[in-house]
């Protein structure tokens, strides 16, 4: 109960499951002059050519697509982050693609430049290793929730990552379409709609307005999000 109360007061971090990646490599802005800049439009695929990428402005999503065309959103990446580390360091064919959610400004570091940066700026190498470790941790929480948690718990963990600070009533800014939300949570959109509707009728959630939702029973919500 104490942990739940602390969360209500904003003193504790929610689970890392379904967390967006935000501003974890801002220190790399100091070496953007060594990278190649490109501008990408909303909906454009970001293809890698043996380069490490930095998102200066905008937002991208990482989606896995199997050979049958089925897609699964893995996570979203916001400005101030490196991305594409896996294909950069382990260049084998894969089915994961990055897509611009809105217009983006991206910087690309060549392999030779990354090697030079790692030698001359060990602080940036350490930042890269820490951010990759954080991504691995987020992905492990994500995978565990998909395997262990029911739909409502996954929804609560997702919303807990998107709470508006000091909002009253407690409000979550979803920031994605319900179809994207369903993909991220590993459920069919019909199951998502049905669960949200049921919990709205129970009084746990208010209706989605635009891309925001009010949490009407915070204590119950946090208890579910902590599972």
C-alpha positions in Angstrom: 0.0 0.0 0.0 2.9 2.4 0.8 4.3 1.9 -2.7 0.9 2.5 -4.3 0.5 5.7 -2.2 4.0 6.9 -3.2 3.0 6.4 -6.9 -0.1 8.5 -6.4 2.1 11.3 -5.0 4.5 10.9 -7.9 7.4 9.6 -5.8 8.0 6.3 -7.7 8.8 5.2 -11.2 6.4 3.0 -13.1 7.4 -0.2 -14.7 9.6 0.2 -17.8 7.2 -1.9 -19.9 6.0 0.0 -23.0 8.2 3.0 -22.3 9.1 5.4 -25.1 12.8 6.1 -25.7 13.4 9.8 -25.1 16.5 12.0 -25.0 18.9 9.4 -23.7 21.8 10.4 -26.0 21.6 14.2 -26.0 25.3 14.4 -25.3 25.9 13.2 -28.9 24.6 16.6 -30.1 28.2 17.8 -29.4 29.5 15.8 -32.4 26.7 16.3 -34.9 29.1 18.2 -37.1 30.8 14.9 -37.8 27.6 13.3 -39.2 25.6 13.6 -42.4 22.2 15.3 -42.0 19.0 14.3 -43.8 15.4 15.4 -43.6 12.7 12.8 -43.7 9.0 13.3 -44.2 6.1 11.7 -42.2 5.6 8.1 -43.2 9.0 7.7 -44.8 11.0 4.5 -44.0 14.5 5.1 -42.6 16.9 2.8 -44.3 20.4 2.3 -42.9 23.6 2.1 -44.9 26.1 0.9 -42.3 25.6 4.1 -40.3 24.6 4.8 -36.7 21.6 7.2 -36.6 20.7 10.1 -34.3 17.2 11.6 -34.2 17.6 15.4 -33.8 13.9 16.3 -34.4 10.7 14.3 -34.8 9.7 10.8 -33.7 10.2 7.4 -35.3 8.7 3.9 -34.5 10.4 0.6 -34.7 8.2 -2.1 -36.3 8.9 -5.8 -36.9 7.3 -7.3 -40.0 7.4 -11.0 -40.7 7.5 -12.6 -44.1 3.7 -12.9 -44.2 3.3 -9.1 -43.8 2.1 -9.1 -40.2 3.4 -6.1 -38.2 4.2 -5.5 -34.5 5.3 -2.1 -33.1 8.2 -2.6 -30.7 8.7 1.0 -29.5 8.7 4.7 -30.3 11.9 6.8 -30.3 11.8 10.6 -29.7 14.4 13.3 -30.4 17.7 13.2 -28.6 18.3 9.5 -29.2 20.6 7.3 -31.2 18.8 4.4 -33.0 19.6 1.5 -35.3 22.4 0.3 -33.0 21.6 -3.4 -33.6 21.9 -3.4 -37.5 24.9 -1.1 -37.2 26.9 -3.3 -34.9 25.4 -6.6 -36.1 24.7 -6.1 -39.8 22.6 -9.1 -40.8 19.3 -9.1 -42.6 16.3 -8.4 -40.3 12.6 -7.7 -40.6 12.6 -4.6 -38.4 12.1 -1.2 -39.9 12.0 2.4 -38.7 9.3 4.7 -39.9 9.0 8.5 -39.4 5.8 9.3 -37.4 6.2 13.0 -38.3 8.8 15.1 -40.2 12.2 14.3 -38.9 15.8 15.5 -38.9 18.3 12.6 -38.7 22.1 12.6 -38.5 24.0 9.5 -39.8 27.4 8.6 -38.4 29.6 6.4 -40.6 31.4 3.4 -39.1 34.8 5.2 -39.4 33.3 8.3 -37.6 31.9 6.2 -34.8 35.2 4.4 -34.3 36.9 7.8 -34.1 34.3 9.2 -31.6 34.7 6.1 -29.4 38.5 6.7 -29.2 38.4 10.4 -28.7 35.2 10.7 -26.6 35.0 7.8 -24.2 32.2 9.7 -22.4 30.1 9.3 -25.6 31.0 5.6 -25.8 29.9 5.1 -22.2 26.6 7.0 -23.0 26.0 4.7 -25.9 26.6 1.5 -23.8 24.3 2.8 -21.1 21.5 3.7 -23.5 21.8 0.3 -25.2 21.5 -1.4 -21.8 18.5 0.7 -21.0 16.8 -0.3 -24.3 17.6 -4.0 -23.5 16.0 -3.6 -20.1 12.9 -1.9 -21.6 12.5 -4.6 -24.2 12.8 -7.3 -21.5 10.1 -5.7 -19.4 8.0 -5.3 -22.6 8.4 -9.0 -23.5 7.6 -10.1 -20.0 4.4 -8.1 -19.9 3.3 -9.5 -23.2 3.8 -13.0 -21.9 2.6 -12.6 -18.3 0.1 -9.8 -18.0 -3.5 -9.7 -19.0 -4.9 -7.0 -21.3 -6.0 -4.6 -18.6 -2.6 -4.8 -16.8 -0.8 -4.1 -20.1 -3.1 -1.1 -20.7 -2.4 0.3 -17.2 1.4 -0.1 -17.6 1.2 1.6 -21.0 -0.8 4.5 -19.5 1.4 4.8 -16.5 4.3 5.7 -18.8 2.3 8.6 -20.2 0.8 10.3 -17.2 0.6 14.1 -17.3 2.5 15.4 -14.3 0.4 17.0 -11.5 -2.8 16.4 -13.5 -6.1 16.4 -11.6 -8.0 14.3 -12.3 -5.1 12.0 -13.2 -4.7 12.1 -17.0 -2.7 10.1 -19.5 -1.6 11.5 -22.8 -1.7 8.4 -25.1 0.0 10.1 -28.0 -0.7 7.3 -30.6 -3.8 6.0 -32.3 -5.7 3.1 -30.7 -4.6 0.8 -33.5 -0.9 1.6 -32.8 -1.6 1.2 -29.1 -3.0 -2.2 -29.7 0.0 -3.2 -31.8 2.4 -2.1 -29.1 0.4 -4.0 -26.4 0.4 -7.2 -28.6 -3.4 -7.4 -28.8 -6.1 -7.1 -31.5 -7.6 -3.6 -31.7 -11.1 -5.1 -31.0 -9.8 -6.5 -27.7 -8.4 -3.1 -26.8 -11.6 -1.3 -27.7 -13.7 -3.9 -25.7 -11.5 -3.7 -22.6 -11.4 0.1 -22.6 -15.2 0.2 -23.0 -15.6 -2.2 -20.1 -13.4 -0.2 -17.8 -15.1 3.0 -18.8 -18.4 1.5 -17.8 -16.8 0.3 -14.5 -15.5 3.8 -13.8 -11.8 3.1 -13.9 -11.2 5.2 -17.0 -12.9 8.1 -18.6 -13.5 8.1 -22.3 -10.7 8.8 -24.7 -10.8 12.5 -25.8 -8.5 13.1 -28.7 -5.5 11.2 -27.5 -5.9 11.7 -23.7 -7.7 9.7 -21.1 -8.6 10.4 -17.5 -7.9 7.9 -14.8 -10.9 8.0 -12.4 -9.7 5.5 -9.8 -6.0 6.1 -9.3 -5.5 3.7 -6.4 -6.9 0.8 -8.4 -5.0 1.9 -11.5 -1.6 2.0 -9.8 -2.2 -1.4 -8.2 -2.8 -2.9 -11.7 0.2 -1.0 -13.2 2.4 -2.4 -10.4 1.8 -6.1 -11.2 
